[in-house]
Amino acid sequence: MKIEEIKTISVLGAGIMGHGIAQSFLMGGFFVKLFDIQEAIVETAKAHIRRNLELFHQSNFIKRPEIESAMSRLVTTVELRQAVEESDFIVEAAPENLELKQTLFQQVESFCRTDAIITSNTSSLTLKEIGVRVKNKERLVITHWFNPPHIVPTVEVVKGDTTSDETVEIAYQLLTKIKKAPVKINWELPGFLINRIQIAMAREVFDLYEKGVASAADIDRAVKGSFGFRLASIGPLLTADLGGLDLWLKVCENLLPHIQSSIEPSKTLKRLVSQGHTGIKSGKGFYDYNLDFSQKELDEAVQRRDREFLDRLKTLYWYEDTKE
Ligand SMILES: NC(=O)c1ccc[n+]([C@@H]2O[C@H](COP(=O)([O-])OP(=O)(O)OC[C@H]3O[C@@H](n4cnc5c(N)ncnc54)[C@H](O)[C@@H]3O)[C@@H](O)[C@H]2O)c1
């Protein structure tokens, strides 16, 4: 299949990730079929997509008529066959459950065109596992998006053992076409690329908090205002080159023996979870939260976060498109 031939995208699962992924393809001009198991879920997803398109308009990413144009290209359905039978590119964003994904992939292959590409947004499963009942495994590829997917630019395109080079190339080009910043990951390793880096940092951060080196607020403020500030513009390897690799070598030699290297999750993290302190959803995590907020207030808080992210997206990625 050629990239120009791709017109219709299916998104399977309209939850946190699915509705944002659907929005990204709608904004890229594609027809999108959004599938979930209940009518009420796809209706909520549709409302969220409209609300988020409105946010993109308010932040000058799209003109008002583009909201209606995008919505007119969206079809929601609870019939899997209808969702995938005419599709060119299928994105699975169903729950992280192996048996569920295996069955879904098998059903999808039986309904969809023989040349359609089938992708999974899995965070932790392999294509070998998910696609075990799929006959043509060359067209399977992982496209791993980050939350909120309609805003965060990077998508990891992970080549499985059996994925063809052509499948990787088409997924990569398609994501580029909808203004994402895809990255090719050459083989399936646990956590792919980004989650490995993120967990390496989290291990040290949880440990520093546990040792009482600084308060939760100060740790967050320090990271945001230092390498966090830099990282939005330049990556860690360029940072090292700019600082001087001789210096980085010295610092590695001096500090690595002191950095946390345990393969056990942090004791504090385990304790908080065992006490039911699972973060904002329970009212307590590393911070205390006021649990008296309504769903409306929570939605407003998410919208505030998204507005801030959109400002950054504009400055760092979409600056040409949003110039007046
Ligand atoms: N939430 C994140 O931050 C994040 C980030 C990257 C990747 N992922 C991955 O994306 C996938 C979806 O995660 P989510 O957070 O959107 O989950 P979610 O629970 O918000 O959404 C999953 C949706 O799938 C629907 N569903 C249930 N059974 C289905 C089926 N048989 N076919 C199709 N849809 C079905 C559910 O009704 C639900 O609406 C998972 O594989 C997850 O690991 C999540």
The ligand as an SDF file (V2000), in Angstrom:
LIG
                    3D

 44 48  0  0  0  0  0  0  0  0999 V2000
   -3.4600    5.7170   29.3780 N   0  0  0  0  0  0  0  0  0  0  0  0
   -2.2010    5.9230   28.9990 C   0  0  0  0  0  0  0  0  0  0  0  0
   -1.5170    6.8400   29.4820 O   0  0  0  0  0  0  0  0  0  0  0  0
   -1.5990    5.0550   27.9010 C   0  0  0  0  0  0  0  0  0  0  0  0
   -0.4150    5.5040   27.2590 C   0  0  0  0  0  0  0  0  0  0  0  0
    0.1340    4.7290   26.2230 C   0  0  0  0  0  0  0  0  0  0  0  0
   -0.4630    3.5240   25.8710 C   0  0  0  0  0  0  0  0  0  0  0  0
   -1.5980    3.1080   26.5210 N   0  0  0  0  0  0  0  0  0  0  0  0
   -2.2100    1.8450   26.0740 C   0  0  0  0  0  0  0  0  0  0  0  0
   -3.3660    2.1570   25.2910 O   0  0  0  0  0  0  0  0  0  0  0  0
   -4.3410    1.1110   25.4370 C   0  0  0  0  0  0  0  0  0  0  0  0
   -5.6400    1.7530   25.9010 C   0  0  0  0  0  0  0  0  0  0  0  0
   -5.4220    2.4070   27.1330 O   0  0  0  0  0  0  0  0  0  0  0  0
   -6.4350    3.5220   27.7050 P   0  0  0  0  0  0  0  0  0  0  0  0
   -5.6950    4.1770   28.8090 O   0  0  0  0  0  0  0  0  0  0  0  0
   -6.9780    4.3090   26.5860 O   0  0  0  0  0  0  0  0  0  0  0  0
   -7.5600    2.5770   28.3110 O   0  0  0  0  0  0  0  0  0  0  0  0
   -9.0910    2.9430   28.6060 P   0  0  0  0  0  0  0  0  0  0  0  0
   -9.5490    1.9410   29.5910 O   0  0  0  0  0  0  0  0  0  0  0  0
   -9.2590    4.3960   28.8940 O   0  0  0  0  0  0  0  0  0  0  0  0
   -9.7940    2.6630   27.1960 O   0  0  0  0  0  0  0  0  0  0  0  0
   -9.9440    1.3870   26.6450 C   0  0  0  0  0  0  0  0  0  0  0  0
  -11.2640    1.3480   25.8850 C   0  0  0  0  0  0  0  0  0  0  0  0
  -11.3400    0.0910   25.2240 O   0  0  0  0  0  0  0  0  0  0  0  0
  -12.6870   -0.3280   25.2790 C   0  0  0  0  0  0  0  0  0  0  0  0
  -12.7880   -1.7660   25.0650 N   0  0  0  0  0  0  0  0  0  0  0  0
  -13.0750   -2.7520   25.9530 C   0  0  0  0  0  0  0  0  0  0  0  0
  -13.0920   -3.9300   25.3050 N   0  0  0  0  0  0  0  0  0  0  0  0
  -12.8340   -3.6770   24.0010 C   0  0  0  0  0  0  0  0  0  0  0  0
  -12.7330   -4.4860   22.8530 C   0  0  0  0  0  0  0  0  0  0  0  0
  -12.9170   -5.7950   22.8990 N   0  0  0  0  0  0  0  0  0  0  0  0
  -12.4540   -3.8920   21.6760 N   0  0  0  0  0  0  0  0  0  0  0  0
  -12.2500   -2.5480   21.6040 C   0  0  0  0  0  0  0  0  0  0  0  0
  -12.3420   -1.7400   22.6600 N   0  0  0  0  0  0  0  0  0  0  0  0
  -12.6210   -2.3080   23.8530 C   0  0  0  0  0  0  0  0  0  0  0  0
  -13.1630    0.0980   26.6600 C   0  0  0  0  0  0  0  0  0  0  0  0
  -14.5820    0.1570   26.7050 O   0  0  0  0  0  0  0  0  0  0  0  0
  -12.4980    1.4630   26.8020 C   0  0  0  0  0  0  0  0  0  0  0  0
  -13.3240    2.5100   26.3490 O   0  0  0  0  0  0  0  0  0  0  0  0
   -3.7300    0.1130   26.4110 C   0  0  0  0  0  0  0  0  0  0  0  0
   -3.1160   -0.9020   25.6750 O   0  0  0  0  0  0  0  0  0  0  0  0
   -2.7010    0.9310   27.1790 C   0  0  0  0  0  0  0  0  0  0  0  0
   -1.6610    0.1310   27.6880 O   0  0  0  0  0  0  0  0  0  0  0  0
   -2.1800    3.8560   27.5190 C   0  0  0  0  0  0  0  0  0  0  0  0
  1  2  1  0
  2  3  2  0
  2  4  1  0
  4  5  1  0
  4 44  2  0
  5  6  2  0
  6  7  1  0
  7  8  2  0
  8  9  1  0
  8 44  1  0
  9 10  1  0
  9 42  1  0
 10 11  1  0
 11 12  1  0
 11 40  1  0
 12 13  1  0
 13 14  1  0
 14 15  2  0
 14 16  1  0
 14 17  1  0
 17 18  1  0
 18 19  2  0
 18 20  1  0
 18 21  1  0
 21 22  1  0
 22 23  1  0
 23 24  1  0
 23 38  1  0
 24 25  1  0
 25 26  1  0
 25 36  1  0
 26 27  1  0
 26 35  1  0
 27 28  2  0
 28 29  1  0
 29 30  1  0
 29 35  2  0
 30 31  1  0
 30 32  2  0
 32 33  1  0
 33 34  2  0
 34 35  1  0
 36 37  1  0
 36 38  1  0
 38 39  1  0
 40 41  1  0
 40 42  1  0
 42 43  1  0
M  CHG  2   8   1  16  -1
M  END
$$$$
